[in-house]
């Protein structure tokens, strides 16, 4: 992977890869899990279940294939279907460029990639576990879609790590959600620091510093409200409303262990 771009070729893909493609003038990216045989499992908005943030979701997010595209003869699921769906790679990309999301990056590289939604400090589980989670959720469903709390990137990160934000009243752990909120938040938080410096460059540096700190703290590997949840337990909780999980701080240790340990 390069410092400036995570762009990859189709030939380099392997089952279990977390991939994404930018939408809507690079404002938002759509994420999914490549499972092999030219198929991608991904999470799209489900109409009335979008919830809070639905207005922004409808204005900015284009999760599915372009409406102008002809009916795909490859995909088994209808293109208008929502929720967790399986699409061919062409329909997933919808004419966009293919990128691969990076895991277990160093803090330096994480902060160097100023745009959120491209990498994480967390360690990915083994590829076969990732594919199993994605296929299981395809059959059993995921949370209700919400651009800030439960979006396509959150889905892909869960498939890769098994880590989930328990408190749905809080923002999810996707990098692009943190970027959407983090930019304006950094500007607000840096305003009182005008008393420290009146230099334009100093104020800009302060705002950037606050933004980077907020992104770092919001990463799935750093949060205190994230837990490791088995996929079958997750789907049972959707049906019962109850979720039995390990303590949040335990998942923090899991995120920094080797992929072999993190998968257990």
N, C-alpha and C positions, 0 to 999 in steps of 0.2 A: 504493500500500500504506500502511496505517496503522501507527503505532507499536505498537499493542496487538494487532492482528489482521491476518492475511494472507487473510482470508475474501474470496472472489470469487464472481461469478455464473457460471452455465454459459455465458451469452451472451458473456462476456468471454474465454473460452478460445480459444486458437489452437494449432495443431499445434506440438509441441515444448515446450509448457509442462510443467514439473515440478509436479505437484499432489499433495496429500496429504489425508488425513482421519483424525481422531483415533479411536482404538479404546480399549476397556477402561478406561472412566472417565478418559480423557485421560492414561493412563499411557504409551501408545505410539501412534504414528501410522503409517498405512500409506501408502507413497509409490509413485508411478508416473509414466509419461510419457503425456500426452495426444497422440494421433496424428491426431486429426480423426475425423469421421463418428461421433461419440459413442463412440469406442473409446479404451481405456487399456491400455498394455502395462506390466505390473508383475511383480515378483519375489516369489514366495511360498515358504514352507517346503516341502521335499520329503521329508517323513517321516523315514526312517532316515538321510538325508544331512544332517540339521540339524547334528549334531556338538556341539562344546562349547557349553554354554549352552542345550542343548535343554530342560532342565527349566524354566528361566525362560521360554524361548520358548513352551512349551506352556501355562504358567500365565498369561502376560501378553499374548501377541501373538495378535491375531485378524486375520490378513492377508487372508483371503478373504471372500466373501459370507457373510452369516448363514446358519447351517444351517436356520433356520426358514423361510427364504424359499422360495417355490415355484420350480420349475425355470424359468430364464430362457429366453424364446423368442427373444431377440435374440442372445445370445452364441453364437459358433460353437464355442468350446471348452467341454468339460464343466466344470462349476463345481467338481468335486472335483479337477481337475487341478492339479499343483504345478509349481514351477520358474518359468520366464519364460512368462507367459500373457497373452492378450488378453481383455479383458472390456468389456462396455458400461459406461458411466459409472455407471449405477445400481448395478450389481453391485459395482463397485470401491468406491463410497461406502458400500455396505451400510447405508444409512439415516443415514449421518453427514453432516457439513457439509463443503463443498468449500473448500479453501484452496490458494493458489499459493505455492510455495517461491520465495524471492527470491535473486537472484545479484548479485554485484558491489556488495554493500552497503558502506557506510562502516564503519570500525572502531567508531565511536560507536554507530551503529544496531545493529551486530552485538552489542555488549555490552549495549545497552539491551534487546534481546530476550533476556531471561535464560534462557528455555526453549530448549534446543537442538533442532535438527531443523526449523527454520523458515527459515533463511537461511544464506548463506555469503559470504565475501569473494571467492571465486573467480569468474571471468568465464565466462559460458556461451558455448559455440560457437553458430554460426548454427542456426536452427530446422531447416532441412532436414538438416543433419548430425546433429542430435539425433534426429530421427525415423528417419533411416537406421540409426543405431546401435541404437535400440530394436527396429526391425523385424528387423535382422540377428540380434540376440541372441534374439529370439523364435523364429527358425528354427534357431539354432545353440547356444543355451544360454549360461548364465552360470556363475559359480562355485557351489559348494555353499553352501546357505543357512546362515548362522550369525548369530544375533542381535547379536553383538558385532563380528564381523569381516567379515561379508559379508551385509548385510541389504537390505531393499527400498530404503532411502534411499541406501545405497552404490551400488546398481544405478542409481537415477535420477540420482545425481550423476555417475556414470561416463558415462551417456548424454548428459548436458548438457555435460561438460567433457573427457571422454576421460582423466581422471586416475584413477589406480588405486594402491592401497597394494600394494607388491610383496611385502613380508614378511607372509605370512599368519599368522605367529606373533604379530604385533602386532594391536592393536585396529584396526578399520576407521576410515574417516573420516567416518562419519555423526554428525551433531550430537546425535541423541537417544541414541546409544550413549555418547557423551562425557558427556551429562547424567546418564545412569543411573549411570555410574561416578564422574563428577566430583563429585557431591554428597557421597557418603560419603568420597571421597578428600580433598576440601577439609576436611572435619571432622577427618580423621586428621592431615593435614599442619598444620593450624592448632593442634593440641593443644599442641605444644612452645611456641607463642607465648603460652601462658598465663603464662609467666615474664615476658613483656614487659608484659602488661596483665591486670588482674583484672576490668576493667570488662566487664559482659555485652555492652554495645553495641560495645565495641572488639573483643571476640572475634568477635561476629557479623560485623562489618565485615571483619575479617581473613579469616574463612571465605569470605565472599562474594568478596573479592578473589582468594583462591586459586582459587576455583571459576571465576571469569571468566578468570583467566590460563590455567587448564587448558583451558577451552573455546577460547580464542583460539589456543593452541599446537596444539590438536588439529584445527583447521580444515584442510580439504584444501589451501588455498592457502598454509599456513604450514609444513606438515610436510616433513621431509627424506626420508621413505621413500615419497614419492608420485612417480609417473612418468606421462608421457603415453604411452598405448598405443593403437595403431590397433585398431579393432574386429576386423578379420580376423586380426591378429596375436594378439589375445587368445583368440579361439576356437581357433586352431591350437595355442596353448600348452596349452589345456585337453585337447587330444587327445594332445599329445606330452610334456607336462610341462615344456617349455622355453619361456622367455619372453625374447625379445630386445627390450630397451627402451633408451631414451636414459638418460643419467645423471639421478638423482633431482633434482639442483639445477637442471637445465634446465627441468623441469616447474614449478619454483617461479617462474621468470620468465614462463613461458607463462600461468600463472594470473592474472598481473597485466597482461597485454597486452590489446589490443582484441580483440573477438570475431573480427575478420577475421584477425588474426595467429594467434590461438589455434587456429583451425580448420585450420592447415597444419602 
